[in-house]
């Protein structure tokens, strides 16, 4: 028997052999005023440079959003330069417990056909039995016209990851959620999509 075929179910039973960040659900909204979002426009975070450096996760989300904006052609306002755009960033992290399946399951199957009949019994072991801790992660960003305070664009992205996975780390989660949120910017208004 092919050893690679044996490895696939084993990897699946253990939750995957490689670390894969889960898909992200994204919803975006924008108005006709979006035309004011010209490439090269300067931006500033609405709450100042970095109001809470003691919170590394908050800093990671702000940095991830800044990277995405700069890749779209916007630039961070320098010094006392008035910014054309104000960026509001919010994030949430909620831990929850999900009850896992029974650690042992038994399945019985049978078949009949022109060549005879067969009966099979399978026993499966859930190696991670019992409750599992999950982390729900969310990022919300709003881009306002600095002069009028009008909201030009806003979006939300979110995902759920096992609490012990690398994807639950602030920096990795921030980069993933920001990348999904700004992918194909500005995106279709009012539609929720799932991105890998």
FIKOLZA-1660 file (N, C-alpha, C; in steps of 0.1 Angstrom, whole numbers, plus 5000, padded with zeros to 4 digits):
% residues 196
   i   px   py   pz ch aa at
   1 5008 4988 5000  A  X  N
   1 5000 5000 5000  A  X CA
   1 5009 5012 5000  A  X  C
   2 5004 5023 4993  A  X  N
   2 5012 5035 4992  A  X CA
   2 5013 5042 5006  A  X  C
   3 5025 5045 5010  A  X  N
   3 5027 5051 5024  A  X CA
   3 5021 5065 5024  A  X  C
   4 5021 5072 5013  A  X  N
   4 5015 5085 5013  A  X CA
   4 5000 5085 5016  A  X  C
   5 4994 5075 5011  A  X  N
   5 4979 5074 5013  A  X CA
   5 4976 5071 5028  A  X  C
   6 4985 5064 5035  A  X  N
   6 4984 5062 5049  A  X CA
   6 4986 5075 5057  A  X  C
   7 4995 5083 5052  A  X  N
   7 4999 5095 5059  A  X CA
   7 4988 5106 5060  A  X  C
   8 4980 5107 5049  A  X  N
   8 4970 5117 5048  A  X CA
   8 4959 5116 5059  A  X  C
   9 4953 5103 5061  A  X  N
   9 4943 5103 5072  A  X CA
   9 4950 5105 5086  A  X  C
  10 4962 5101 5087  A  X  N
  10 4969 5103 5100  A  X CA
  10 4971 5118 5103  A  X  C
  11 4975 5126 5092  A  X  N
  11 4976 5140 5094  A  X CA
  11 4963 5147 5097  A  X  C
  12 4952 5142 5090  A  X  N
  12 4939 5148 5092  A  X CA
  12 4935 5145 5106  A  X  C
  13 4937 5133 5111  A  X  N
  13 4933 5130 5125  A  X CA
  13 4940 5138 5135  A  X  C
  14 4952 5143 5132  A  X  N
  14 4960 5151 5142  A  X CA
  14 4957 5166 5140  A  X  C
  15 4949 5169 5131  A  X  N
  15 4945 5183 5129  A  X CA
  15 4954 5190 5118  A  X  C
  16 4961 5182 5110  A  X  N
  16 4969 5187 5099  A  X CA
  16 4983 5187 5102  A  X  C
  17 4992 5184 5092  A  X  N
  17 5006 5183 5095  A  X CA
  17 5013 5196 5093  A  X  C
  18 5006 5206 5086  A  X  N
  18 5012 5219 5085  A  X CA
  18 5003 5229 5091  A  X  C
  19 5009 5240 5096  A  X  N
  19 5001 5251 5102  A  X CA
  19 4994 5258 5091  A  X  C
  20 4981 5259 5091  A  X  N
  20 4973 5266 5081  A  X CA
  20 4964 5276 5088  A  X  C
  21 4965 5288 5085  A  X  N
  21 4956 5298 5091  A  X CA
  21 4942 5296 5085  A  X  C
  22 4932 5297 5092  A  X  N
  22 4918 5294 5087  A  X CA
  22 4913 5305 5078  A  X  C
  23 4903 5303 5070  A  X  N
  23 4897 5313 5062  A  X CA
  23 4892 5324 5070  A  X  C
  24 4891 5336 5064  A  X  N
  24 4886 5348 5071  A  X CA
  24 4873 5353 5064  A  X  C
  25 4863 5357 5072  A  X  N
  25 4851 5362 5067  A  X CA
  25 4852 5377 5067  A  X  C
  26 4849 5383 5055  A  X  N
  26 4851 5398 5053  A  X CA
  26 4838 5404 5048  A  X  C
  27 4835 5416 5054  A  X  N
  27 4824 5424 5049  A  X CA
  27 4829 5439 5048  A  X  C
  28 4825 5445 5037  A  X  N
  28 4830 5459 5035  A  X CA
  28 4818 5468 5030  A  X  C
  29 4819 5480 5033  A  X  N
  29 4809 5490 5029  A  X CA
  29 4816 5503 5024  A  X  C
  30 4811 5509 5014  A  X  N
  30 4816 5522 5009  A  X CA
  30 4805 5530 5003  A  X  C
  31 4807 5543 5002  A  X  N
  31 4797 5552 4996  A  X CA
  31 4803 5558 4983  A  X  C
  32 4795 5566 4976  A  X  N
  32 4800 5572 4964  A  X CA
  32 4811 5582 4967  A  X  C
  33 4812 5587 4980  A  X  N
  33 4823 5596 4984  A  X CA
  33 4836 5589 4984  A  X  C
  34 4836 5576 4981  A  X  N
  34 4849 5568 4981  A  X CA
  34 4859 5574 4970  A  X  C
  35 4853 5581 4961  A  X  N
  35 4862 5587 4950  A  X CA
  35 4873 5596 4957  A  X  C
  36 4870 5601 4969  A  X  N
  36 4880 5610 4976  A  X CA
  36 4892 5602 4980  A  X  C
  37 4892 5589 4979  A  X  N
  37 4903 5580 4983  A  X CA
  37 4913 5579 4972  A  X  C
  38 4920 5590 4969  A  X  N
  38 4930 5590 4958  A  X CA
  38 4943 5585 4963  A  X  C
  39 4950 5576 4954  A  X  N
  39 4963 5571 4958  A  X CA
  39 4972 5583 4961  A  X  C
  40 4980 5581 4971  A  X  N
  40 4989 5592 4975  A  X CA
  40 4984 5600 4986  A  X  C
  41 4971 5599 4989  A  X  N
  41 4965 5606 5000  A  X CA
  41 4972 5602 5014  A  X  C
  42 4973 5612 5022  A  X  N
  42 4979 5610 5035  A  X CA
  42 4969 5605 5045  A  X  C
  43 4974 5597 5055  A  X  N
  43 4965 5592 5065  A  X CA
  43 4971 5593 5079  A  X  C
  44 4963 5593 5089  A  X  N
  44 4967 5593 5103  A  X CA
  44 4957 5585 5111  A  X  C
  45 4962 5578 5121  A  X  N
  45 4952 5571 5129  A  X CA
  45 4945 5581 5138  A  X  C
  46 4932 5579 5139  A  X  N
  46 4923 5589 5146  A  X CA
  46 4927 5591 5160  A  X  C
  47 4933 5581 5167  A  X  N
  47 4936 5582 5181  A  X CA
  47 4950 5585 5184  A  X  C
  48 4957 5591 5174  A  X  N
  48 4971 5595 5176  A  X CA
  48 4981 5584 5172  A  X  C
  49 4994 5587 5175  A  X  N
  49 5005 5579 5171  A  X CA
  49 5004 5564 5175  A  X  C
  50 5003 5562 5188  A  X  N
  50 5001 5548 5193  A  X CA
  50 4997 5550 5208  A  X  C
  51 4984 5551 5211  A  X  N
  51 4980 5555 5224  A  X CA
  51 4983 5545 5235  A  X  C
  52 4986 5532 5231  A  X  N
  52 4987 5522 5242  A  X CA
  52 4999 5513 5238  A  X  C
  53 5011 5517 5238  A  X  N
  53 5022 5509 5235  A  X CA
  53 5024 5496 5244  A  X  C
  54 5017 5497 5255  A  X  N
  54 5018 5486 5265  A  X CA
  54 5009 5474 5260  A  X  C
  55 5001 5476 5249  A  X  N
  55 4993 5465 5244  A  X CA
  55 4999 5461 5230  A  X  C
  56 5008 5451 5230  A  X  N
  56 5014 5447 5218  A  X CA
  56 5005 5442 5207  A  X  C
  57 4993 5437 5211  A  X  N
  57 4984 5432 5201  A  X CA
  57 4977 5444 5194  A  X  C
  58 4974 5454 5201  A  X  N
  58 4968 5466 5195  A  X CA
  58 4978 5472 5185  A  X  C
  59 4991 5473 5190  A  X  N
  59 5001 5478 5181  A  X CA
  59 5003 5470 5168  A  X  C
  60 5001 5457 5170  A  X  N
  60 5003 5448 5158  A  X CA
  60 4992 5450 5148  A  X  C
  61 4979 5452 5153  A  X  N
  61 4968 5455 5144  A  X CA
  61 4970 5468 5136  A  X  C
  62 4974 5478 5144  A  X  N
  62 4976 5491 5137  A  X CA
  62 4987 5491 5127  A  X  C
  63 4998 5484 5130  A  X  N
  63 5009 5482 5121  A  X CA
  63 5005 5475 5108  A  X  C
  64 4997 5464 5110  A  X  N
  64 4992 5456 5099  A  X CA
  64 4983 5464 5090  A  X  C
  65 4975 5473 5096  A  X  N
  65 4966 5481 5088  A  X CA
  65 4974 5492 5080  A  X  C
  66 4984 5497 5087  A  X  N
  66 4993 5507 5080  A  X CA
  66 5000 5501 5068  A  X  C
  67 5005 5489 5070  A  X  N
  67 5012 5482 5059  A  X CA
  67 5002 5481 5047  A  X  C
  68 4990 5476 5049  A  X  N
  68 4981 5474 5039  A  X CA
  68 4977 5487 5032  A  X  C
  69 4975 5498 5039  A  X  N
  69 4972 5511 5033  A  X CA
  69 4984 5516 5025  A  X  C
  70 4996 5514 5029  A  X  N
  70 5008 5518 5022  A  X CA
  70 5009 5510 5009  A  X  C
  71 5006 5497 5009  A  X  N
  71 5006 5489 4997  A  X CA
  71 4996 5493 4987  A  X  C
  72 4985 5500 4992  A  X  N
  72 4974 5505 4983  A  X CA
  72 4978 5518 4977  A  X  C
  73 4989 5524 4982  A  X  N
  73 4993 5537 4976  A  X CA
  73 4991 5549 4985  A  X  C
  74 4985 5547 4997  A  X  N
  74 4984 5558 5007  A  X CA
  74 4996 5559 5015  A  X  C
  75 4998 5571 5021  A  X  N
  75 5010 5573 5028  A  X CA
  75 5007 5579 5042  A  X  C
  76 5015 5575 5052  A  X  N
  76 5013 5580 5065  A  X CA
  76 5017 5595 5066  A  X  C
  77 5009 5603 5072  A  X  N
  77 5012 5617 5073  A  X CA
  77 5024 5619 5083  A  X  C
  78 5033 5628 5080  A  X  N
  78 5045 5630 5088  A  X CA
  78 5043 5642 5097  A  X  C
  79 5049 5641 5109  A  X  N
  79 5049 5653 5118  A  X CA
  79 5035 5659 5120  A  X  C
  80 5035 5672 5118  A  X  N
  80 5022 5680 5120  A  X CA
  80 5015 5681 5107  A  X  C
  81 5019 5674 5096  A  X  N
  81 5012 5675 5084  A  X CA
  81 4997 5672 5085  A  X  C
  82 4988 5680 5080  A  X  N
  82 4974 5676 5081  A  X CA
  82 4971 5664 5072  A  X  C
  83 4964 5654 5077  A  X  N
  83 4961 5642 5070  A  X CA
  83 4948 5643 5062  A  X  C
  84 4947 5637 5051  A  X  N
  84 4935 5638 5043  A  X CA
  84 4925 5627 5048  A  X  C
  85 4930 5617 5054  A  X  N
  85 4922 5606 5059  A  X CA
  85 4925 5602 5073  A  X  C
  86 4914 5599 5081  A  X  N
  86 4916 5595 5095  A  X CA
  86 4912 5580 5095  A  X  C
  87 4920 5572 5101  A  X  N
  87 4918 5557 5101  A  X CA
  87 4915 5553 5115  A  X  C
  88 4903 5547 5117  A  X  N
  88 4899 5541 5130  A  X CA
  88 4900 5526 5130  A  X  C
  89 4908 5521 5139  A  X  N
  89 4910 5507 5140  A  X CA
  89 4905 5501 5153  A  X  C
  90 4898 5490 5153  A  X  N
  90 4894 5484 5165  A  X CA
  90 4896 5469 5163  A  X  C
  91 4899 5462 5173  A  X  N
  91 4900 5447 5172  A  X CA
  91 4894 5440 5185  A  X  C
  92 4891 5428 5183  A  X  N
  92 4885 5420 5195  A  X CA
  92 4891 5406 5195  A  X  C
  93 4892 5401 5207  A  X  N
  93 4898 5387 5209  A  X CA
  93 4889 5381 5220  A  X  C
  94 4882 5371 5216  A  X  N
  94 4873 5364 5226  A  X CA
  94 4876 5349 5226  A  X  C
  95 4878 5344 5238  A  X  N
  95 4881 5330 5240  A  X CA
  95 4868 5323 5244  A  X  C
  96 4867 5311 5238  A  X  N
  96 4855 5303 5242  A  X CA
  96 4859 5288 5242  A  X  C
  97 4851 5280 5248  A  X  N
  97 4853 5266 5248  A  X CA
  97 4842 5259 5240  A  X  C
  98 4847 5250 5231  A  X  N
  98 4838 5241 5223  A  X CA
  98 4839 5227 5228  A  X  C
  99 4828 5221 5231  A  X  N
  99 4828 5207 5235  A  X CA
  99 4832 5198 5223  A  X  C
 100 4843 5190 5225  A  X  N
 100 4847 5181 5215  A  X CA
 100 4839 5168 5214  A  X  C
 101 4841 5160 5204  A  X  N
 101 4834 5148 5202  A  X CA
 101 4839 5138 5213  A  X  C
 102 4832 5127 5214  A  X  N
 102 4836 5116 5223  A  X CA
 102 4850 5111 5219  A  X  C
 103 4859 5108 5228  A  X  N
 103 4872 5104 5224  A  X CA
 103 4873 5091 5216  A  X  C
 104 4862 5083 5218  A  X  N
 104 4862 5070 5210  A  X CA
 104 4849 5069 5203  A  X  C
 105 4850 5065 5190  A  X  N
 105 4837 5063 5182  A  X CA
 105 4838 5050 5175  A  X  C
 106 4827 5043 5173  A  X  N
 106 4827 5030 5166  A  X CA
 106 4817 5031 5155  A  X  C
 107 4821 5027 5143  A  X  N
 107 4812 5027 5132  A  X CA
 107 4811 5013 5126  A  X  C
 108 4799 5010 5122  A  X  N
 108 4796 4997 5116  A  X CA
 108 4790 4999 5102  A  X  C
 109 4795 4992 5092  A  X  N
 109 4790 4994 5078  A  X CA
 109 4789 4981 5071  A  X  C
 110 4779 4979 5062  A  X  N
 110 4778 4967 5055  A  X CA
 110 4774 4970 5041  A  X  C
 111 4776 4961 5032  A  X  N
 111 4772 4962 5018  A  X CA
 111 4768 4949 5012  A  X  C
 112 4759 4949 5002  A  X  N
 112 4756 4937 4994  A  X CA
 112 4757 4941 4980  A  X  C
 113 4760 4931 4972  A  X  N
 113 4761 4934 4957  A  X CA
 113 4762 4921 4950  A  X  C
 114 4764 4921 4937  A  X  N
 114 4764 4909 4928  A  X CA
 114 4775 4900 4931  A  X  C
 115 4786 4906 4937  A  X  N
 115 4797 4897 4940  A  X CA
 115 4798 4892 4954  A  X  C
 116 4787 4895 4962  A  X  N
 116 4787 4890 4976  A  X CA
 116 4783 4901 4986  A  X  C
 117 4786 4899 4998  A  X  N
 117 4783 4909 5008  A  X CA
 117 4795 4911 5017  A  X  C
 118 4795 4922 5024  A  X  N
 118 4807 4925 5033  A  X CA
 118 4802 4933 5045  A  X  C
 119 4810 4932 5056  A  X  N
 119 4807 4939 5068  A  X CA
 119 4820 4945 5073  A  X  C
 120 4819 4957 5077  A  X  N
 120 4832 4963 5083  A  X CA
 120 4829 4970 5096  A  X  C
 121 4838 4970 5105  A  X  N
 121 4837 4977 5117  A  X CA
 121 4849 4986 5119  A  X  C
 122 4847 4999 5122  A  X  N
 122 4858 5008 5123  A  X CA
 122 4858 5015 5137  A  X  C
 123 4869 5016 5143  A  X  N
 123 4870 5023 5156  A  X CA
 123 4879 5035 5154  A  X  C
 124 4875 5047 5158  A  X  N
 124 4883 5059 5156  A  X CA
 124 4885 5065 5170  A  X  C
 125 4897 5070 5172  A  X  N
 125 4901 5077 5184  A  X CA
 125 4903 5091 5182  A  X  C
 126 4896 5100 5190  A  X  N
 126 4898 5114 5189  A  X CA
 126 4909 5117 5199  A  X  C
 127 4921 5120 5194  A  X  N
 127 4933 5122 5203  A  X CA
 127 4932 5135 5211  A  X  C
 128 4923 5144 5207  A  X  N
 128 4922 5156 5214  A  X CA
 128 4908 5157 5221  A  X  C
 129 4904 5146 5227  A  X  N
 129 4890 5146 5232  A  X CA
 129 4888 5156 5243  A  X  C
 130 4875 5159 5246  A  X  N
 130 4872 5169 5256  A  X CA
 130 4871 5182 5250  A  X  C
 131 4868 5192 5259  A  X  N
 131 4866 5206 5254  A  X CA
 131 4878 5212 5247  A  X  C
 132 4876 5219 5237  A  X  N
 132 4888 5226 5230  A  X CA
 132 4885 5241 5232  A  X  C
 133 4896 5248 5234  A  X  N
 133 4895 5263 5235  A  X CA
 133 4898 5269 5221  A  X  C
 134 4889 5278 5218  A  X  N
 134 4890 5286 5205  A  X CA
 134 4891 5300 5208  A  X  C
 135 4897 5308 5198  A  X  N
 135 4898 5322 5199  A  X CA
 135 4891 5328 5187  A  X  C
 136 4881 5337 5190  A  X  N
 136 4874 5344 5179  A  X CA
 136 4882 5357 5178  A  X  C
 137 4887 5360 5166  A  X  N
 137 4894 5372 5163  A  X CA
 137 4887 5381 5153  A  X  C
 138 4887 5394 5156  A  X  N
 138 4880 5403 5147  A  X CA
 138 4888 5416 5145  A  X  C
 139 4887 5422 5133  A  X  N
 139 4893 5435 5130  A  X CA
 139 4883 5444 5124  A  X  C
 140 4881 5456 5128  A  X  N
 140 4872 5466 5121  A  X CA
 140 4880 5478 5118  A  X  C
 141 4879 5483 5106  A  X  N
 141 4886 5495 5102  A  X CA
 141 4876 5505 5095  A  X  C
 142 4877 5518 5098  A  X  N
 142 4869 5528 5091  A  X CA
 142 4878 5539 5086  A  X  C
 143 4876 5543 5074  A  X  N
 143 4884 5554 5068  A  X CA
 143 4875 5566 5066  A  X  C
 144 4878 5577 5073  A  X  N
 144 4870 5589 5073  A  X CA
 144 4877 5600 5065  A  X  C
 145 4870 5608 5058  A  X  N
 145 4875 5620 5053  A  X CA
 145 4878 5629 5065  A  X  C
 146 4891 5634 5066  A  X  N
 146 4895 5641 5078  A  X CA
 146 4888 5655 5079  A  X  C
 147 4886 5661 5067  A  X  N
 147 4880 5674 5067  A  X CA
 147 4866 5674 5072  A  X  C
 148 4858 5665 5066  A  X  N
 148 4843 5665 5069  A  X CA
 148 4839 5655 5080  A  X  C
 149 4848 5645 5083  A  X  N
 149 4844 5635 5092  A  X CA
 149 4835 5624 5086  A  X  C
 150 4832 5625 5073  A  X  N
 150 4824 5615 5066  A  X CA
 150 4831 5602 5064  A  X  C
 151 4824 5591 5067  A  X  N
 151 4829 5578 5065  A  X CA
 151 4830 5575 5050  A  X  C
 152 4841 5571 5045  A  X  N
 152 4843 5568 5031  A  X CA
 152 4842 5553 5029  A  X  C
 153 4848 5546 5038  A  X  N
 153 4849 5531 5036  A  X CA
 153 4850 5525 5050  A  X  C
 154 4844 5513 5052  A  X  N
 154 4846 5506 5064  A  X CA
 154 4845 5491 5062  A  X  C
 155 4851 5483 5070  A  X  N
 155 4851 5469 5068  A  X CA
 155 4854 5461 5081  A  X  C
 156 4850 5449 5081  A  X  N
 156 4852 5440 5092  A  X CA
 156 4858 5427 5087  A  X  C
 157 4867 5421 5094  A  X  N
 157 4871 5407 5091  A  X CA
 157 4872 5399 5104  A  X  C
 158 4870 5386 5103  A  X  N
 158 4870 5378 5115  A  X CA
 158 4873 5363 5111  A  X  C
 159 4878 5356 5121  A  X  N
 159 4880 5342 5120  A  X CA
 159 4881 5336 5134  A  X  C
 160 4881 5323 5134  A  X  N
 160 4882 5315 5147  A  X CA
 160 4893 5305 5145  A  X  C
 161 4902 5305 5155  A  X  N
 161 4914 5296 5155  A  X CA
 161 4915 5289 5168  A  X  C
 162 4920 5277 5168  A  X  N
 162 4923 5270 5181  A  X CA
 162 4932 5278 5189  A  X  C
 163 4930 5279 5202  A  X  N
 163 4937 5288 5211  A  X CA
 163 4952 5285 5211  A  X  C
 164 4956 5272 5209  A  X  N
 164 4970 5268 5210  A  X CA
 164 4977 5269 5196  A  X  C
 165 4970 5273 5186  A  X  N
 165 4976 5274 5172  A  X CA
 165 4984 5287 5171  A  X  C
 166 4995 5287 5162  A  X  N
 166 5002 5299 5160  A  X CA
 166 4993 5310 5155  A  X  C
 167 4983 5307 5148  A  X  N
 167 4974 5317 5142  A  X CA
 167 4967 5326 5153  A  X  C
 168 4967 5321 5165  A  X  N
 168 4961 5329 5176  A  X CA
 168 4970 5340 5181  A  X  C
 169 4982 5340 5177  A  X  N
 169 4992 5350 5181  A  X CA
 169 4988 5363 5175  A  X  C
 170 4989 5374 5183  A  X  N
 170 4985 5387 5179  A  X CA
 170 4991 5392 5165  A  X  C
 171 5004 5390 5163  A  X  N
 171 5010 5395 5151  A  X CA
 171 5006 5387 5139  A  X  C
 172 5005 5374 5140  A  X  N
 172 5001 5366 5128  A  X CA
 172 4986 5369 5125  A  X  C
 173 4978 5369 5136  A  X  N
 173 4963 5372 5134  A  X CA
 173 4961 5386 5127  A  X  C
 174 4968 5396 5132  A  X  N
 174 4967 5409 5127  A  X CA
 174 4970 5410 5112  A  X  C
 175 4981 5404 5108  A  X  N
 175 4985 5404 5094  A  X CA
 175 4975 5397 5086  A  X  C
 176 4970 5385 5090  A  X  N
 176 4960 5378 5082  A  X CA
 176 4947 5385 5081  A  X  C
 177 4942 5391 5092  A  X  N
 177 4929 5398 5091  A  X CA
 177 4930 5411 5083  A  X  C
 178 4941 5418 5084  A  X  N
 178 4943 5430 5076  A  X CA
 178 4945 5427 5061  A  X  C
 179 4952 5417 5058  A  X  N
 179 4954 5413 5044  A  X CA
 179 4941 5409 5038  A  X  C
 180 4933 5401 5045  A  X  N
 180 4920 5397 5039  A  X CA
 180 4911 5410 5038  A  X  C
 181 4911 5418 5048  A  X  N
 181 4902 5430 5048  A  X CA
 181 4905 5439 5036  A  X  C
 182 4917 5441 5032  A  X  N
 182 4921 5451 5022  A  X CA
 182 4923 5444 5008  A  X  C
 183 4922 5431 5008  A  X  N
 183 4924 5424 4995  A  X CA
 183 4913 5429 4985  A  X  C
 184 4917 5432 4973  A  X  N
 184 4908 5436 4962  A  X CA
 184 4901 5449 4966  A  X  C
 185 4907 5458 4973  A  X  N
 185 4902 5470 4978  A  X CA
 185 4896 5478 4967  A  X  C
 186 4884 5484 4968  A  X  N
 186 4876 5486 4981  A  X CA
 186 4867 5474 4984  A  X  C
 187 4865 5465 4974  A  X  N
 187 4857 5453 4976  A  X CA
 187 4842 5457 4973  A  X  C
 188 4834 5447 4972  A  X  N
 188 4820 5449 4969  A  X CA
 188 4813 5453 4981  A  X  C
 189 4806 5464 4981  A  X  N
 189 4799 5470 4992  A  X CA
 189 4787 5461 4997  A  X  C
 190 4787 5458 5010  A  X  N
 190 4776 5452 5016  A  X CA
 190 4776 5437 5014  A  X  C
 191 4786 5431 5008  A  X  N
 191 4786 5416 5006  A  X CA
 191 4796 5410 5016  A  X  C
 192 4792 5399 5022  A  X  N
 192 4801 5391 5030  A  X CA
 192 4807 5380 5022  A  X  C
 193 4821 5379 5022  A  X  N
 193 4828 5369 5015  A  X CA
 193 4837 5361 5024  A  X  C
 194 4842 5350 5020  A  X  N
 194 4852 5342 5028  A  X CA
 194 4864 5341 5020  A  X  C
 195 4875 5345 5025  A  X  N
 195 4888 5345 5018  A  X CA
 195 4898 5335 5025  A  X  C
 196 4906 5328 5017  A  X  N
 196 4916 5319 5023  A  X CA
 196 4927 5326 5030  A  X  C
% end
